[in-house]
Amino acid sequence: MPLDLDARKPLKLCVLKFGSSVLQKPDDYVRAAHEIYRHTRAGEKVVAVVSALEGETDALFAVGGDVGQGSSDGLMARLVRCGELKSAALMGLALERTGIPSAVLDPHEMGLMADGEPLDANLTGLDSDRVLAHFESADVIVAPGFFGEGVAGPVTLGRGGTDLTAVEFAHWLDADRVRLIKDVDGVYTDDPARVADAERLDQLDYDEAVRVSRGLVQEKAIFRARDNQVVIEVAALGRPYATRIAGRVQQRPGPVPAARKLKVAVLGHGAVGAGVCSHLLAHPGRFELAPVLVRDPAKHAAACDRPLEFTDDPAVALAGTPDIVVETLGGTDTARALSQTVLRDGSHLVTANKAVVALDIDRLNDLARQQGRQLRYSAAIGGGVPILELVDLLGRNGEILAVEGVMNGTCNFIFDQLKQGTRLADAVSEAQRLGFAEADPSTDLDGHDAADKLVLLAHHAFGVTLHPSQIEKESLNDLDGNRIRAVNEKGMVFKQIARCEATPDGRVEARVEIVALEPDHPLAGLVNEGNGFLVKLPQKTVSLRGKGAGRWPTAEAVFADIMDIQRSYLTGEAEASPVPENPLSHIRRMSTGQVA
């Protein structure tokens, strides 16, 4: 997801392929988006190659045969490719809802060329520079598989051709690997649906993969991977393990971890809580949902069209010590007390509540470690923008000098209004009318919301624990008309910038201020719920941006934390006790936590 602003290239790149075995109905694109988000928040740019929905290619062949009996293969190729075009657009829509910056590209837009028979061609080339250029503004490129542009028009790649598309993309774009997402969690010695004692393989070489996979992976794709030394992974949605196909490796069997259904309690059913519940209900084999804690159960039950139970009693919602508690209540009263209680009682805690974590980060981390549980709060900053994961990733590889960002949608909206000549009071009123601002907007306007987020960023970037009251804050209410007019006349734009940085003497400076930016500044173009961050390292600056608020982007980040915990049960890490370090805690610790 991050981009190196100095080199203008992705830090890491992987190719994910989604076949018709996992894209069986429109709802499956949301599940595929979960998988893509899992990779982008791990610091990767992604090329997502998609097949048509299950049965669609066969249906197109059938209708083509009915309408044009004896028609040319060239016209048939032009018809059946439409399934992949439709699928790519649907994937793009799912990613857009999630808030992941993405671009959907057709083969002619990528220079993806092919040669051979219209219904059994091979890919011959890709305009890699044109494709990689899209990563300056997108974190994911969605590409239809199965066909390319031939001399006389579109040609298809034969059955399983999307595997071949994915392998060729990995080769031409120099990706770290290609991961083929299937309806089985790897390559087995026999078909696990027919042979009960079939073994899943952790790794095998290309030639053995051709023999063992029996069509699970297209043969042409394996041969091309072998020729170009492309590493293939075969995996299932949401699994932490895969079968690795590479050169010069010995065949090695691997375990199939037993998955148990996890009990999840959701506290709150507002925009984010309802979105999280929707995701949980879409995975009934993985999660059992406890009664949802709300103030007015009858009101929520009447308005909800999903099979949910509601309660206003925390004891009912938390009965039986759920495996995971998801806190989306907001505020610092009930939420603060319950957050400590559930960790103390032995549940994992996932929260989007920046205010609670900012006030109690050390206490919550201590409770998590003492109980061997996990504390996760990816959604507390940036909604679906994985800035904490990026800071942790970069902090392991080099010293972080500073982190700054635009992280408040309400202020973004108001600044857009000011640029158009609207008075500040009128801009605030309009933000309230549209739902961007609360009835009391002071938390946003006075910088308290950004300061809470800055506490978490400083903790991860520099290992210091700040209190929000220590952070100097500049309020939008302090802007006067002369300053606003002067900035507008210069063609600059106001932004609320939150920044923390390490000083040469070992201190950390943190502040929230109103800054006038040049139009070409990396943060200047962010509007409404758009959030953006710059992480400064000794040799480069890395940027990250996306939707920082809203039901689906924030729910996506919360659900990603839930899925990380679920995968940790498969690897045995969730039962480890005590946890040596919070999963999102930074490994480096500075000597002081002073703020200038």
N, C-alpha and C positions, 0 to 999 in steps of 0.2 A: 503493500500500500504506500509506503513512503517513496519520495522521489528525491534524489540527490540534486539539489539546485545547481551545483557547480558543474557536475558532469552531465546533467540532463539525461540520466539513465536510471532504470530501476535498480534498487539494491539487490533484489532477488526476484526471480521469475519462475513460475511453474505453469504447466499446461494441465488443466483439468478437463476430462472428457466425460460427458453425461450421455449415456446411451438410452435407447428406448426401453430397456429393461428397468430403468429407474425413472424415466419420464413417461408414465403411463396415463396420467390425467393432469389437468391444469394445476391442481393443488401441489403437484410434485415440484413445480418450479420454485415454490417457496422453500421446500426442503433442500433443493439444490442451492438456493441462495444462502441457506445456513452454511452449507459446506464451503461455498466460495468465501463467505465472510470469515470463516474459521482460518482460511489461508491468508486473507488480506490483513487480518489483525495480528498474524504472526510475522508481518513485515514483508509479505510477498506481493508482487504484482501478479495478476492471473490472466491467462488466456483461457476462456471457457468455450470449449468446442461441444456443440450439441447435435444430437440426432433428432429426427422427427419423433413425435409422440408414438407410443406403441400402436402398431397396426396401421398407421397413417400411410407409410410408404406402400404397403400391400394394397391399401384401398385406392391409392392413386394409380398404381399399376393396373388394377382391375378396371377402374373407370376409364383409364386411357385405352385399355384393350376393347372396352365396350363401344366407346365413341369412335375410335379410329382403328378398326380392325385392319391389320396388316400395315399400320403406319410405321414411319421410320423410327429407328432407335434414337436419333437425334431429338425428335419431338418428344419422345417418351422421357428422355433425360431432362429436357426442359420442364416437363410436367412434374416428375417425381421429386425434383429438387425443392419444390414448393413446401414440402413437409418440413425440411430443415430451415427454410427461410422463416416460416411461421414460428418454429420452435425458438429460433434465435431472438425473434421479436418478443415472444412471451418471456424468455429469460431476462431480456433487458427490462421489461416491465416489472418483473419481480425484484430485480436489483434496484430499480428506481424507487420502488416503494420502500425498500429496506434502507435506502439512503446511501448506497455504495456508488460512488461516481463510476460510470461505465459508458462504453461505446459499443454499439452493435454495428458490425461491419460485414458487408457482403463480399464474396470473393473478388468481384471486379474492383472494389474499393481498396483491396489489399494487394492487388496484383498477383492473386493466387492462380497460377496457370497449371494446366493439365494437358496430357496428350494420350491418345489411344482410342480404343473403342468407346462409343458414347456411353455405354452402360457398364464398362469395366476398364476405366482409364487409370492413369497414374499421375500424381502431382509432379510438376517439373520445376516450379519456382515460386518464390514469394518476395514481394517488395518489403524486405524486413525493415528498412528505414521508415517507410510510410506507416507500417504497423506500430513500431516502437514510438513514433512521434505522438501517437494518441495517449501514451502513458504520461505525458506532461499534464493532462487534465483528467485522465481517467485512471482508476485503479484496476479495472477489469475490462478486457476486450472480449466481447461475445462474438463467436464466429460459427456459422453453420458448417457442419461437417458434410462428408459424403459426396461433395462435388467441387469442381473448379471450372475455370474458364478455358475452354479449348479453342482451337483456331476457328472453328465454325459455330461456336456458342458453348453453352454449358454442357459438361459431361460429368457422369457420375463414376464413383470409384468401386462399385460392386458391393455385395453384401458385407456388412461390417466396415464399410469405408470410412466411417467417422473415426475409428481407431487409427487408420492410416493418416487421416488429416491431423489428428492430435500429435502423432509421432513426428510427422514432417514439420509441424509448427515448432515442436521442441528442438528439432535439429536446426532449422533455419534461424530461430530466434535465440539460440544458445541458452535454452532454459535449463534449470537445474535438473528437472525431471518431468516426465509426463505421468499423470496419475489417472488411470482409467477407472471411473466409478461404475461398478456393476451391481447386480442384485445378489452377488455372493461376495464374501469378505476375503477373497483371494483365489489363488489357483490350488485346486485339490488333486490328489493322486487319482481320484475317481469322482464321478458326479455325486456330490453329497446328498442330493435329493433321492438317489437310488441306492447308494452304498453307504450303510450306516457308519462303518469304520473308516471311511475315506479320510485321509490326512490332509490338513491344510499345510501348504509349503510356505516357509518364510522367504526363501530365495531359490532361484534356479537360473541356469544360463539360457540363452536364446534358443539353442537347438532343442534342449529338453522342454522348453516352454511350448514349442510347436507341437511336440509329441503329446505332452500331458494336457495342455489346455483344451484340446479338441473343439476348437472353434470359439472358445470363450474370448480369445483375442484373435483378431484377423491375422492370418498367416503373413500376408503381405506387410502388415504393420510390424510384425516381429522381425521379418527379414530386413526391413528398412532400418529398424532400431539397431539390429546387429551390425549392419553395414556402417552406420554412423555413430555407434556406441552411445545410443540414447538409452538412459535408464528408464524402464517402465515399472510402475507400481500398479497393482491390481487391488482394488479396495472397495468397500461398501460405504454407503453414506454414514457419517458419524462415527466410524470406527477408528481407533487409535493405531491400528496395525494394518499391514498390507503385505502382499507377496511382491518381492523385488525381483525383477528380471534384468539381468545384466551379464556382461561378459566375464569369463574366467571366475565363476563362483560355483561352489559345490552345492548341490541340491540339499536343502536343509528343511526338515519338517518343523512346524511351529504349532503352538497350542491354539485352541479356540476357547478363549476365556468365556466362562458362563456369565451371562448378563442377568441381573435381577432388576425387577421393577422398583424404582425409587419413589418414595412418598414425598410429595412436595406440598408445602403450605405457602399460599400466596396471601400476603397481608396488603389489602388495598385492591380496588377494582376500578380505578380511574382509567385514563387513557393508556398509560403504560401497563398497569396491572391487567387490564382486559386484553391487551396485546400479548402479554406473557401467557395468560391462560389459554388464549387461542393457539399459541405454539405448543403448549403442553398437551392440550387435547388432541392435537394432530399427531401425537406420538404415544398412543395408548399402550403400546408394548413396552415402553420405557418408563413411563411415569404414571403414578396414581395421584390424583389431585384431591387434597383435603378441602373441607369447606373453607371458602374464601372469607377473610375477615373484612367486614365493612361496617359502617355506622348504621345503615338502614337496610337490613337483609330483604325486607319485603319489596322495597323500591328497586333494588338491584335484580331480584328474582323476576319482577314484572317486566323489566326492560331487557332481560337477557334471553337470547334465543339459543343458548348453548346449554348442554347438560351439566350445569354447575349448581353446587349448594353454597349458601351464604350463611354467615353467622356474625353476630356482633360480640361474641364471647371469645377472647383470646385463648382460653383454656380449651375450647372446642376446636378452634383452628389448629392448635399446637398439640392436640391429644396424641399420645403415642410417640412423641419425639420424632417428628418428620426427619427424613434424611437431609432435606434441603428446605430452608425457609427463605422466601423471596419477599423482601420488604419494599413496597412501593407506596407506603402511606404518605410520605413526605412529612415535613415539619420536624421539630426536635423534642417533642414531648413524649407521646406514646411510642413513636418510632425509636427514640433513643433508648428508652427502657427496654423495649422488646428486643432490640438488636443485641444488647448484652445478655439478656436472659436466654435467648435461643442458642447462642454460642456456649454459654455456661452449661446449658442442658444437653449439649452434644450434637446439635444440628450444624450443618454447613450454612453459612449465611451469604446470600447474594443480595446486594442492595444497589439502588440508584440514588440513594440519599446522600448527596455531597455534604450537606450541613452536618449530619450526624457523624459521618466519617471524619470530616475535618475537625470536629470537636473532640472525638474520642479515638483517633486512629491508633495510638499506642495501646490503649486499653483493649480495644477490639482485637488488635493483633496478638496481644498477650493471651487473651481468652482463647483465641483460635489455636494458638500453639499449645496451650495447656491441655486442651481437649482433643488435640489431633484433628481439628476440623479446618476447613478452608473459609477464609473471608475474601469475597470477591466483589468488586465495585467498578467494573469497567465502564458502566453506563453513567457513573457519577460525573464524568467530564466528557463533553463533546457528544453526548448521545451515542450514536453509532460510530463515531470517529475514534479509532482505537489508539488514542494518544498515550495512555499509560503503558500499553504493550510496547509501543515504539520506543518510549523513553527507557524502559527496562532492556529492550533489545540493544539499543545503541549504547547504553551505559556499560554493557558487558564488553563491548569492543573498543571503547575509547572514552576519554573523559568528556562529559557534557559540560559545556561552558555556560549555556543559557537556554531557557525555554520561554517562548512568548507566544501569545495567541489571541485571537478573537474568539470568545467563547460564551457570548451572551446574545441570543437571538433578538430579545426585546430591544437592546441598544442598537443592534444592527438595523432594525426596522426604523427606529427613530432617526438614526443618522441619515438613512435614505430620504426620509421626509424632509429633514433639514436641508439637504442638498437641493431639494426642489423648491425651497423657499418657504416651507411651512414653519410657523412659529413652534417653539419647543412645547408649549402647553398643548397646542392643537395636535402635535405629533404624538404626544403621550396619550391623549384622549383617543386618537385613532388606533393606536396600538392596543388600548384596552378594549375598544369596540370589536376589533378583529381577533381578540383572544391571545395576542402576543404578550400583553402585560396584565398583571393582576390588578384587582381593585386598588390595592396599595402597591405601587410599583417601586417603592424605595429600595427593596432588596436588589433589584436589577440596576436602577439608575444610580444608586449610591455606591455600587461596586461590591456589595457584600456577596452576591452570587459568584462573581468572578474570584473574589478573595478566597472563598471556600475551595474553589477548584484549584487555585494556586497553592493552597496548603498541600493538597494531594500531589500536585506536580513537583513541588519542592521536596516532598518526602521521597518520591521515587527517583528524582534526578540527583539529589544531593544527600539523601539520608537524614535530613533534619526534620524535626517536628516543630512546626510553627503553630501559633494560635491565630485565627482570623483577625483578631483585634490588633495584632502586631503589624499587619500589612497596611501600608499607606494607601488610601483610596481617594480618587478624584471623582466627584459626582457630576453627572450630566446637568444637574440643576445649577452648577456653578458656571456653565457656559453663558456668556453674554452675547447680545445681538451683534456687537462689533466684531467679536472673534469669529462668529459664524459667518458673517458677510465676508470677512477678509479671506477665510479659507475657501469659500465658494468662488470668490473672484479669482483666486489663484488656480482654480481647477483641481484642488486637492479634496480629499475625503476624510472626514472624522471617523475614527474607530476607537472603541474601548479596548485597550491593549493591557493584558495581564502578563507580567514578566517576572521571572525569577532567574538569578544568575549568581555564579560563584565569583567572589572577589579574590585577588591575589593573597590577601591576608587570612583566607580560610573562612570568611563569613559568607552568608547568603543574603543578597538583597532581593526584596520582593515588593512589588507595587502594582496598583491598578490605576491607569491614567488614561486621559483622553488625548489622542495623538492625531495630528493631521498628516496623512500619508499621501505620497505621490500616486497618481493613478496606476502606475505600473508596478507598485509594490505588491509582493505576493499575497498580502492580506487585504488589499484595497478592494478587490472585487467581490468580497463576501457579502451576501445580503440575507435578510430575514434569519432563518434558522441555520444558515451556513456557518460552520465553525472552521477555523484554520489555525495551524500551529507551525512554528519554525523551531527546530532543535539545532542549536549551534554547537558544532564540534570543532576541534582544533584545525582541521583541514577542510571542512565543508559544512554546509547547512542543509538539513533535510526538512522537507515540507510534508504536511499532511492536511487534508481538508475533506469535508463532507457535511452531511446534515447533522446538526448538533442537538436537535430536539424533535419532538413529534412522537406519536405512538409507535410507529413501526421501526424507525431507526433506533430508538431507545430500547424498545422491547427486543430487538435483534441482539443488542449488546448484552442485555440481561440473559436472554436465552443462550447466548454463546457461553456465558459463564456457567450456566446450568449444564450445558452439554460438556464443557470441560470437566466438571465434577463427575458427570456420568461416565465419561471415558476413563477417568482416574479409577473408578471402581473396576473397570475391565483390566486395567494394568496393575491393580492391587495397591495403588498409591493412596487411595482415599481412606484406607483402613490403617495407614501408618500413624503411629502415635509415639511421641508428639511430633507435630510438623516442625521441622527445623527453621523454616522461614515462610512467611506468607507468600503465596505464589506471585504476587505483584509487588513484593518489596524489593528495593534495590540492594545490590550486593555491596556497594561502596558506602561508607559512612564518613561524613565530615566531622571535624573535631568540635565544631560549635554549631548551635542553631540560631545564632544571632541574626537579626534583621536590621539592615540599615534603613 
